Amino acid sequence: MKKTEKAFLLSVLVFPGTGHVLLKRYVAGCSLIIIALAASYFVIYGLINQALEIADKIKSGETSPNLSVILELLSNQSASAEDQSINISMVVLLVAWLVGVVDSYRVGWYQNKAANVKS
């Protein structure tokens, strides 16, 4: 398997930036990893907070533990500022992942092309 394919698969299946690390593009790889980790943190933190708020409402007896009621609570929370930060973090994570995949393939392709010219 060529380095291009390995880098592409690492970026797609493991985490953004891992393909760059394989290709010895450490600055770009670490930058993508840090951005993706930060975005993942904000997504997970926001989702856990939403789940805890709903669990507190169920514990206090404000709402019943019914699936339709919980789904209604989730849809009502969608206008909050916290939900907007979750959406922005999801977009940042998706963009970092796409940039990692496309750029690792591009860098690997150029490295393979340069290796073929030298041979």
Stockholm file with secondary structure:
# STOCKHOLM 1.0

chainA/1-119         MKKTEKAFLLSVLVFPGTGHVLLKRYVAGCSLIIIALAASYFVIYGLINQALEIADKIKSGETSPNLSVILELLSNQSASAEDQSINISMVVLLVAWLVGVVDSYRVGWYQNKAANVKS
#=GR chainA/1-119 SS CCHHHHHHHHHHHTCTTHHHHHTTCHHHHHHHHHHHHHHHHHHHHHHHHHHHHHHHHHHHTSSCSCHHHHHHHHHHGGGSHHHHHHHHHHHHHHHHHHHHHHHHHHHHHHHHHHHHHHC
#=GC SS_cons         CCHHHHHHHHHHHTCTTHHHHHTTCHHHHHHHHHHHHHHHHHHHHHHHHHHHHHHHHHHHTSSCSCHHHHHHHHHHGGGSHHHHHHHHHHHHHHHHHHHHHHHHHHHHHHHHHHHHHHC
//
